[in-house]
Every structure is written in C-alpha cells, then in structure tokens.
Amino acid sequence: MQDLFEHTAMINNLLARYGVKFGIYKNGEFKEQLFPFDTIPRVIEHEEFEVIEKGLIQRVTALNMFLADIYSDKKIVRDKVVPPEFIYSSSGYMPQLEGVAPPMGISSHISGIDLVQAKDGTWYILEDNLRIPSGASYPLIARDLCRKASPATFKNKSLCDNRDYAEMLKSTMDYVSRGGINVILTPGRYNAAYFEHSYLAELTGAVLVSGSDLFVSNDCVYMKGATGNTRVGAIYRRISDEYLDPMTFLPESVIGVPHLFEAYKKGNVALINVPGNGVADDKGIYYFVPKMVKYYLGEECITNNAPTYLPYYEEDMKYVLSNFDNLVLKDAAEAGGYGVVFGNKMTKEQKADFIALLKSEPRRFIAQEVIDFRDIDIWENGERVPRKADLRAFVLSGEKTQVWKSGLTRFSRNPDSFIVNSSQGGGFKDTWVL
C-alpha cells in the first residue's frame, strides 16, 4: 500500500483536473475549493459491516414508514410517540405534501446516514440525511483513480467493488419511474456538488438537465430536445424543496419547473427524493428514531443513536443545564457542521447567552454526549498522523432497501477539531469493505 501513498499528490492533481471540488457560499461569495483526498482508506471488516448494514436497512425502513404516516394518518402523533410540535414546527415539514402518496410508497430513495465509531468500537448514528444527501461520487472516482495509479495495491485484495453504485442508483430510478427517461435536475455549476450531478448522470445514463430544459404539459413532464420533446419518468432532483416549483413553493425560484408539483401529485412523475423529507431528518426528530423502529417494526434498534437529550422535555432540560460543559449542542435547523457548539469551549458570557436562548426556544436545540470517536490515520507530509473521521453510508430504497458496500469517510484536517464536514475544510477518504 506504500505505493498508493506515494501517489497521493498525483491523485489529488487528477481530482482537481476532473473538477472534483466542493463549492460553498460564504459572505455572499461563491468559492470553489479542492475536496482533499487522503489515500489511506478506512477499512471495515465484513462481519462488522454486516451489522451496520442490518441496522441501516432497519432504520431507513422505519423512516420511510414515518414519512408515509406523517403525510397521511399521523398515527405516530395520535399515539403520542412523537409530539405534534416536532412535526408542524419543523422547517422540513411541507403541508403541500399532505395526502400525496409517492410512487411505490417510497419517500427517501437515497438516504445518507452519518455514523461515527467510538474508541471502544461501537458505531453511533449521528444524523440522518433524507433530503438530497451528497457524497457518493467522491469515493467512486477516487477509487477509480487509485486503481489506475497503483494497480498492485488492489491485486489479490478481498475488497467489495464499489462500482455497483451507479447500477443501484439507476435501478432505484427505474423502479419508481412513471414511464420515460431518467434525468438529474441540477441548479447548475455554481452548486456545491455540481461535480457529483454530472458524474452520476454520466455513470447512470440519466440526462443532466436544468429547470429550463423541462416543462409540464397535461400534467406530464417533458424534456425539450432539438428533434422533439421526450417524456420524463423520474427526476433525481438536486435542488432544495422550496425551489422545485415556483407555482407551488417559492414564486421567485428561477431554477425550478413550473407546475412540476401538479404532475407529481397526479402520479405522472417520480421525484427522488420526495419533497417534505426534511421533517424526518430534523435533528429534533432524530431523538425519536429508536421509538419509530419500535413503533412501526416492533423491533429494537440495531444501531445506536448518540446519547441525546431534548431540552423540550423538562427532565432533559435539567440534565442539560447540570451537565452543560460535557455536552455538544446542535441547532435542529442547521446542517453542514454549522450550529454546533461545545459547552466546554464557550466563555462564561457565551454560556449565559446560549442558556437564555435555550430556555426561550427549547424545541430548537438538541444536546448530545460528546463521543470521543476514533482517530483514523491520514497521510500528511510523508507520515501517518491521527485525525477524527466520520462515515456517510448510502442506503438506496427501490424494489428493495440496500446499503452500498462503500461510503464517504470524511476527516478533520485540524488535529484539535471534531468537525469533519467538507464545508468546514475537511477532507475525504475511500471506505473499503472487506
């Protein structure tokens, strides 16, 4: 494997050449930066991954049942498992979806589940991403380049091949399609994950389109073409819910497709993932996922949540205030590593201000025990150094729910930081499942 490490600079140069970058908006300005790749892979033993796989399938199955329930009968609310405040006050809840059943009953076709491994080897779920989770393309192209740079590294390795992601994604789109071609709807090259949009379109055979390429006629979606219009059956949309259709959501949206939601409501096009999924990946709802598994499936959770407290509940609020310095506080509406504060890193004044905010808006925050998660070696300046890392696993739900035997391992480049998100300057690794 030493041979592979020595090709780190070359592989990162190729990634930059192919446009494998991550763009972020900061202070009103779009900045594009290389998503640094580290050649030392995260390695997961086969038996260990089997447990993770069972747990993720169980979790995503329950979350899809929750989404179907929340936009129809709301039994889980009526049975007092989840308080109604956690549904209707969620920024991800969309009343327009009430009574609208998705094709084949699936809301989250592509779920990005973030995990960390504690130093004792226990895996914990940190959060569920059910809206438009990104990241699968990075280990895909990185492993392809690693194979080319160092074929000897992969010779005689008992390693799961990760190239099946494209077929898994295509099969998922085909399964829910309403008849017609598959397209990937992108807001354009200034989106943070534009590389992924174009790369996955190429691998799956889907057509990469922008909103102006599509139109709705007689409640069906069509793609414009030089020689005629083509019916669209499934749209893997990579734009946020509120921008999808200016006639239903934000009227100022110029990247959506007018009347798209009407076509979807009539059952004439599949949307991957379904709008309104944000109600299930709200950080406040995360607290209730083990209860969902028990409620819908009659099973105990195979994978653990990080120990979590809801200040919404009086007992939990008391615990949070008594143990403030030992907890990490998260804003339920934030993502990408934003809105995360560590109690022991705050000044006396900051603590006082935050506690006042917490008491005035208890639904807005969750508190978690700080998991001292495992360090993974990265290759830096010619030597191995330890850094914190998480894992984003990808679960695809089509004819069956399956977990991709790979994943995106993100690591902090700061030796003193637990924040690994790419938007916060982190890098990434390939994930080898043996």
N, C-alpha and C positions, 0 to 999 in steps of 0.2 A: 504493500500500500504506500510505501515511501515514495514510489514513482509517481503516484497520483498527487501526493502533497506537493511535490516539486513542480507540478503543472498548475498550481493554484493561480498564479498571475496570468498565465495564458488563458485559462478557462474564464476568469473574470473579464479579460480583454474581449474574448469572444461573446460573452454575455452582453457586454456593453455594445459591441458591434451589432448584435442582433436586436438591440433595443430593449433588453431585459432590465428595465428601470422601473422605479417607483416614483410617481409624481404626487406632490402634496401642495395644497394651497396654504400659504402662510402669510398673514398680514395683507391679504388681498392679492397676493402674487403667486403664480404657479411656478413651482420649482421641481425640476426633474433630476433625480439622482440615481446612481447605480445602487442596486439592491445587492450588497456584498455577499458573495458566496464563499462558504468555507468547505474545503474538500474532505475534512474528517466527518464521515457520516454518523448519524445516530443509528445505532444497531439495536433492534428489538428481536428477542428470541421468538421462535414460532409459537411456543406454548403460551408465552406472555401475551403475544398479540391476539391469540385466540380468545383470551379472557376479555381483553379490551374490545374486540370485535363483537362478542356477545352483548357486552354492556352497552355499546353504542347502538346496536340494532334495537335493543330493548328501549333505549332512551328515545331515539328518533321515532320509533313506532308510537310511543306514548305521546310525544309532542305533536305528531300528525293527528292523533285522535283528539288531543286537546284543541287544536286549531279547528277541526271539523265541528267539535262540540260548541266552542265559543261563538262561532258564527251561525249556530243553529239553535239547539235546545238549551244550551248552557246548564247542563245537568251538574257539572262540577261546581258551579256557583250556587245553584239551588241547594245542593247537598252540603254547602258550607265548607268545602275543601279549599277553595280559593275565594277570598273576599272580593266582592264586585268592584271595590275601589281599585284593585290591582288590574282590572280589565279596562274599565272605562277611563281611567286617568292615564293609561299607558300611551305614550306618544306613538307606539306602533299599532294601536287599535284603530281600525278603519271601519266606521259604521256603514260605509258603502258596500262592504262585503257581506253584510247581514243577509242570510238566506241564499247566498250564492255558493253552490257546491262546485268545487273544482273538478276537472276531468279525472276520472278514475279515482276520485276521492283523495288525491294526494295534494297537499299544500306545500310541503317542503321537499322538493325533489333533490336538492343539493344542500346538505347540511354540513357546515364547518364547525366541528366541535373541538374546542381548545382544552388541552389537558396539560398537567404538569406531573412530574414524578417526584415524590418526596424522597429524602435521603434513605428512608427505610424501604424504598422500592414500591410503595403504594402509589397508584395513579389516582389523581383527582381531576374531576371536570371543573374547569374554571369558568367557562361560559359556552352558551350555545349560539351559533350564528346561523339564522334561518332566512335571512333576507336575500342578500346577494354575496355570499361568502366568496372571497377570492383567495388565490394562492396555489392552486393545484398545478398551474403551468410551470411554476418555478422549479420544483424538483423534477418535473418531466424533462424540461430542456437541460437542466443541469446534469442529470444522469446521462442523457444522450451525449453531451459534450465530454463528460468524464470517460465514457466508454471509448470515445474516439481518441482522447488524449492518452489514456492508459489502458489499452485492451487487456494487458496482463493482470491488472487489478481484478477484473471481473471473470477471468478464466477460472473455471472449477469452483466458483463461489455458489453456495446453496442459497441463492438470493431470489426473492419474489420479483418478477419482472414488473416494473411499474408502467409499462407502455400500454396496458389494457385500459387506462383511464378514459382514453378517447372513445373506445368501444362502449364502455359503461355509460358514458355521457350520451352518446348517440342512441343507445338502446333506451335510455330513460326518456329522451325527447321523442323517439319513435313511439314509445308505449302510450304516451298521453296525447300525441298529435291528433288533431281533428281532421286530418287529411290535407296533404300539401307538403311544401318544403319546410325544413327547419331553418330558422335564422337566429343569429345572435345580434341583439339590439344594443348598440353601443352609443354613448353620448359623444364619442369622438376621441381624438388622440390626446386631448388635454385631461382625460380621466386618469386617475392614479393607476388603474390596472388595464390600460389600453393594450399593452403588450399581450396580456392574457386573452383579451377578447379576440384579437386577430389570430393568435396562436391556436386557440381552441377551435375557432372556425375552420382553420386550415386542417387540423387533425381530424375533426368530426365530419367534414364535408358540408357543414352548415354555411349559409351565406352571411357574411358580416354586413350589417345594414345600420343606417342611422334612421331616425324618425322620419326624415323627409323621403326615404326610399319606400315607405309603406303608406297605404291608405286603406280606408274601410269603405266597402260598398255592399249594400244589402246585408249588413251585419256580418260580413266576412272580411278577412284581412288579405290584402294582396300586396305583392312586391312589384314595383314598377320595373319595366325592362324595355330595352331598345326594340325588341321584337314582339312585345306584348306583356301582359300582366300575369303573374304567377300566384296562385293561391298559397297562403301560408298556414300551416297547421300547428306549429309550435314555435313560440318565441322565448328563447333563453335571454331574458332581459337583464341588462347590466346597468340599468338606471333605476334610481330610487322610486319608490311607490308614487310619491306625490307629483313626479314629473312625467308619469306614464301617459296620461290622457288629460289635455287641458280642458276638455269638456266636462270631466268628472272631478278632477283634482285641482291642481294649481292652474288657473287660467293663463298665467304668464309663461307657462312652460313652452319652450320652443324646440325641445328635443324629444317630445313625446309624439303620440299618434292620435289625432282627434277621433273620438268615438271607438277607440280600441276597447274600452271597458264594456261598452254595449255588446260588442262582438264576443267578448269573453263571457259576459253574463248569459248570452244566448247559447253558449256551449260550442261556438264555432272556431275557437282558437284556444290553445293551451298556453298559459303563462308560467314560465319557470324562473324563479319561484313565484308563488302566488302573492299578490299584494296583501298586506294585512298580517303577514307572518311576524312582524315586529312585536306583536302582542305576546308572542311565545318566547322571544329571546330577550325580552326586557329583563334587566338584572334583578328586578324585584320578583318576577315570575320564576326565575332560576331557583329561588328558595323552595318553590312548591313542586319542582320536577320529581323528586322522590315520591311525593304524595300522589302525583299523577300516575306514576308507574304502578303504584299500589292500587289506585282507584280504577284505572282503565284495564290493567292487565292482571291484577291480583297477585303481583309479584313484588319481591323486594328488589331494590336497585342493586345491580351487579357492580356498577361503577359509582364511586362516591362523589358527592358534592364536596367542595371545600367547606369546612365548618363555617356556617353563615348565620348571621343574625339580622332580623328585621326590626329596626327602631320603631316601626309601625306598631309593633306589639309592646305593651308596657314592660313586660318582663325582659324582653330583649333590649329595650332602651336602657333599662337599669344596668344590664350586663355591659353594654357598650360604653356607658359613661364610667363604669367602675374599672373597665379594662382598656380604656381608650388608647393608651400608649402601646398596647400589644396587638392592635388591630390595624387592618387596612380598610379604608372607607372608599366606597365607589358610588359615583353618581349613576343612577339607573338609566339615565337618558344618554350617557356619553359612551363613546367607543374608541377603539384605536389607541388605548393606553391613556386617553385623556380622562379627566375627572377622577383620577386615582390618587389618594393621599395616604401617607403612612402616619399614624398617630405619633410615633416617636420622632418624626422628622419635623414636627411643627413647633413653632415658638409658642410661648405662653399666650400671646395675643392672638395668634392664629387659631390656637385651640379654642379659646373663648369665643371667637367669631364663628368658628365652624360648629361648635356645640350649640350656639344660639340658632344657627341656620338649621341644624339637625332637629332641634326641638320644634321649630316652626314648620318644617317640611319633612316629617318622618317618613312619608311614603317615597320620597325622592332618593333615599340612600339605602345601601346595604353595608354591612360590616362583616369582615371575614378574618379568621385567624390567619396570620402570616405563615404560609407554608414555606419552610426552608427547602426549596426544591433543588433537585440535584444539579450539580455543575456538570457540564459536558465540555470536553476539551475542544478548543479551536486552534488552528494553526496561525500563529502570529509572529512575524519577524523571525521565522525559521525555527520556532519552538512551540510546544504544546502549552497552552495556558487555559485554566478553567473559566467558564462563563455560565451564567444562568440561561436556561433554554426551556421553551415550551414546545408543544406539538399540536398542530392543527390537523386533525383527522377528517377525512371527507367521506360522508355517508350518502350514497345515492339511492333514492327510492323510486322505483319504477314498477315493473312486474313483480320484483322482489326488492327488499331492502338489503343492501350490501355495503361493506366497508372496503374502500380502496386500500390494498396492501402496500401502502407507502404513506406519504404525508409530508407536510411542510414543517420542518423544525426551525424555529426562529430563536435567535440568541441575542443576548445583550452584548454590545461591544464595549460597554462600560463595566469594569470589574466590580463596581460598587452598586450596580443597578439590577433590580428585578424586572424592569420594564423591557420587553423584548420586541415590541411592535416595530414594524418597518417604518411607520410614520414617526417613530421616536428614535430613528437612527440605528435600528437593529439590523442584523444580517440573517442569512438563512443557510440551512444545510439540507442535504438529501436525507431521507429516512429509509434505512434498509430493514426490511422484514425478512428474517431468515426462513 
